Amino acid sequence: MRVDRRALHDALKELARLAPTRGALPHLSNVLMVGVGDKLVLTTTDLTTRLTCELPAQGNTLEICVPAKLLASLVKPAGKGAGDVALEVAGDKICVTISGTTMQLPAADPQLFPSAFSTNDWALVGLCDARPLQEALSWVLPATSADPTRKHLNSVYVDQDAVVATDGHRLHLAPSPIKPEPPMLLPSSSAAMLSRILKRDDQVVIARHKTKDQDQLRVRCGPWQLETRLLDEQFPPYNHVIPAKEAQQSQVIFDTAALSVALAQVMKLSERGNIKVCVNGAVVFSPWGSSLGEAAMAVPALENNHSGPDLEIGVDGKYLLDALPRAGQVELGLCGPLDPVRVDTDGRLAVIMPVRL
């Protein structure tokens, strides 16, 4: 069977992220390759998530398991003219032919590969364009917790109004392009994978299989299909931590590029990443609690409604940088030194808890 080399490598590079190289089940490090007719179907799984990609192909029927990361490394294109890869099963090995050179890789029995998720009773959740879903996931993912033991925070929550993530120190929210009922809680690893495979010009088909014992999600977009088990955890009541915009003492609007440059410069002198924001007639950013040096950068505000005494508040600089859009304008809502900072930008929202100065 023949398949485009670059397309095969690009698919394997993503599929290999899901294939653990160590563990009690060695066959999980493999990619299941099934070729029939004019397509080659590649699948990897970690038993919680299953990822599949269909590629155009030509040739004979093929069904084999191969180490995912090894095959991805082997077929990596060396230049622009990638050409095709020929795949042929030879007993317990697979022959991989690239540019006239044939190599043999160990292969495993495809019957050992974990079976597919349930194929019955999938209910349509909705259809949407890939772009808004990909942008929503990309926006909230930085705010997910990195602690795998806190599953309710190491996740992305999707309800009828919003896509949300929080690690307890910050929260990111974007409008939801789908309306699931009941809401869904995705593992952050599955949400990150979904964000990478969504191609902006494709349509996304989302289905759900929910029973008393299990809750599974299936997402189809272009050549990709992702299936994952949804979490049975209680997501925090996120609306309770979002400060009302009209309750903010000071609202300051910046040009994103100018604010990003200033924050990046101040962060270089901040050992722990904390910065102080001082708002009066001007807005001044400076490192806090650092022995590396001192700096004070005034950033011109496009609008600033602050009045009264100076307002000083400490924030984690990285959290603030993560909450800035790539371009355009951003509005910071500030209240007291112990109140959260509200960041509004183009329909999306971030809330950052303060650092005590």
N, C-alpha and C positions, 0 to 999 in steps of 0.2 A: 504494500500500500504506500502511495506517495502523498506527501502533504507539504505545503509551503513551510520552509524552514523558519522564517521569521515569525509567522503566525503561530507555529508550534512552540517556539521558544517563549513568545510573549504569554501564551496560555499557560505553559508549564511554570513560568516564573511566578505567576499568581497562585496556581494550584499547589506549588511546592510549599508555599507559606503555611498551608493547612496540614501538610503531611509531617507529623512528628518524626524526627530521626531516632529518638530513643523512647523506650517504653516497653511495657509487657507484651504488646502486640506488634511485632516487627512489620507485619504486612500493612500496617497503617502508614508506613513511610512510602508506600508504593502509590503509583497512579494507575488506575484501571483504564486500559485502552481497548475500546471496542470499535472496530471499523466494519461498516456494512455499507455496500453500495457507494454512494458519493459523499459519505461523511465519516469522520473519526470523532468519537465521543470520549472525552477524557474526564475522569472523576477522581477526586480525593476526598477523604473524610477523616475527622478526628472523633467520630461517633456522636458528637453533638451537632456538628455542622457538616453539610455535604455540598460540595461545589463541583459543578459540571460545566464543560465548555464543548461546543460542537464546532468542528472545523471542516471545511470542504476538503475532500480527499478523493483519490482514485485508486482502484486496485482491488485486490482480493480481500475476503473476510479476515478479520483480525480480532483476537481476544486474548489479552495478556496483561499481567501486572509487572511494572518496572519501577525501580527506585526513582522517585520523582525528582529529587534534587540532582541526582547523578545524570539523568537524561536531560534535564534542563541545562546543565553545564556543558554536556556533550554537544548539543545542537545549537548552542549560542552562535549567532552569525558573526563572522569575522570582518565583514565589510558590508557595503551597500547591496551588492549583488548576492543575495542570500541563496537563491535557488530552492530546490526541493530536498526533502529527506525521504529516503526509502526505508520502510519498516517491514521486516519479515520474521516470522516465528520459526525457530529451528530447535525443536525439542524443548529443553528447559532454558533456552536462551532466546534473545531477540537480536537479529542482525540489523544494525543501523548503518545505512550507506549515505555518505555525504561527500559530494564532489569526487565520486569514484572510489573513495576509501570506505571499507566496511569494517565495523567494529562490533563486537559481541558484548552484550550486557546480560547479567543474570536476570532471569524472569521467574515469576511465581505463578502458582495456580490461581486463575481468576475466581475460582469457586471459594477461595479463602477470603476474598474481599467482602467487607460487610455489605449486607443487602440494603436495598434502597429504603428510604422512609416510606411510610404508609402511602398507598396510592388511592385510597378510598376516601370519599366524603370531604374532598377539598372544597371549601366555599370561597367564592370570589370576594376579596376585601375591596378591591378597586383597581382602577387603571389610572396612570398618571404619566406625564412626561418625565424622562429621566433627569433633566436638568434641575428642576426645583427640589427633587428628592435628594439628589447628589449634593446640591449646595446646602441643604438643611443638615444632612448628616455631617458634611465637612465642617460646618459651623459649630455644631454641638460637641463633636468628638473630643476636642481639646479639654473639655470640662469633665470628662468621665474620670472616675477614680482609677488609679493604677493598682489598687489593692484587690487581688482576686478573691479575698475572703469576704469582702463587702459587696456581694453580688448586686444588691439593690442600687449601689452607686457605680459599680463597674458595668454600666449598662446605658442604654439609650431608650427613653420612654417616648412612645408615640400615642397620642390620643387624637380626638377629633379637632382639636384646636392647635396643637403645637407638637413639635419635636424638641425634647428637652434632655439635658444631661447636667448632673451636678456631682461634685466630689465633696460637698460640704463646705468648701471654701469659696467656691464660685459656681455660677449657674449660667448656661447658655441656652437660649430658646430661639427657635425659628418657626414660622408658620408651617403647619402640616399640609402637604399636598394630597394626603389620603385621610380617610375618615374611618378608622377601625372601631369596631364595637364588639366586644369591650376593648379597652386600650391594650397596647402591646409593650412588652419590656424585652428589648433585644440585648443579648450579651454584647459588650462593646467590641469584642473581636469580630463578631458577625457584622455589626454595623460598619466597622472599618473596612472589612472585605467588600461589603455591599457598596460602600462609597467608591472603592477603587474600580469595581467592574461596571458601574453604571456609565454608559456612554451617552453623552448629552443629547444626541439627536434621536435616540431610541425611545420606544414606549415601554413602560414597566407594567407587568401584570403581577398582581399580588394576591395570593390565596392563603387560606388558613385551614388547618385541620385541628379542631379543638374538641377534646373529649374530657371526661372526668379525670383521666389519668395522664393526659399529655396535651401539650399545646405547641403546635408546629407552624412554621411560616415557610412559604415558598414564594420566591421572587424570581421572575423570568424577565430578562432584558437582553435583546439581541442574541448572541450565541451563548450567553451565560444563564445558568440557573443555580440559585442558592437555596438550600433548605437548611433550616436551623430550628433548634428547640428554643422556645421562648421561656423566659424565666418566670417562675412562680414566686415572686418576691413583692414586697410592698414598696413602691417608689414614694419618696417623700412628697408631701403636699406642696408642690413647688410654688403655687400661687401665693402662699403665705409669706414667702421670703422676698417677693418682688416689691420693692417700694413704689408707691404710687408716684407717677411723674409729677403731678401737681403738688405733691408734698415735699418735693426737693427744694431745699433752701436756695441752691445756686444751680443754674443750668448754663453750661458753657459749650459752645459749638466750635470745633476745630476743623481745619483741613487735615485729613488723615495723613497725608505724606509728611507735613511739617511736624505733626505730633509723633509720628513713628520715628523720624530721624532724631528728635530730641530725646525720646525715651531710650532709644538704642545707645545714644551717647552717655546718658546718665547711668544706664545699667552697667556700663564698663567699669564704673567706680563703686559699684554696689556689691559687696561680698556676698550677701544673702539674697540679693535681688530686690530688696525693699527700697521704695522711694517715697519721698515726702512731696505732697502737692500743696502748694500755698496759693490761695485764691484771694485776690483783692482787686485793685485796678488792673493788675496783670495776673497771669497764671505762671507760676515758677515751679519747675521740677528739680529736685536735688536728691542725691543718694542719702540713705538713712542707715545709721549704724555701721558705717564702713571706715576702715583705716587706710584705704587705698588712696584717698584724696578727696578733695571737695570740689563741687561744681554746682552751679545754679544756672539753669537754662530757662529763660522766659520764652514761652511759646505764644505767638500772637493768636488771639481768639477772634473768630469771625463774629461771634455774639457772646456777650457775658452779662447776665442780669444780676450778678452778685452786688450786694450792698451791705453796709455795716462793717463790723470788725473782720479782721483777716480770718479766713477759714483754713486750717491746716489738717490734713488727713494723710495717713500712711496707707500705701497699697503695695501689693506684690507687683513689681514691674512686668514680669513675664505674663501674669494674668491679664494685665491691662493691654499689653502688646497683642496677646492672643484674641482679645475682644475687639481689635480694630479691623475694619474692612480693608481691602486692598487699595481702594481709591475712594474719592468722594469726601463726604463730611461725616463727622461723628459727634454725637452729643453726650456729654458727661453730666449726669445729675448728681449733685453732692449735697449732703445735709450736715450732720454733725461729725466729729472726729471718730465716733464709734458706730456710725451708721453706714450701711452698705452703699457702694457706688453703683449707680445705674448707668449703663452704656447703651445708647440707642443708635442704630445704624440701619437704614434701608429696610425697615420692617423686622429686623432681628434685634435681639436683646441679650445683654449680658449683665449679671449682677456679681459684684466682687466684694467680698467681706473685707473690712479694713484691717490694717495692722496697727497695733497700739504703738504710738510714738513715745 
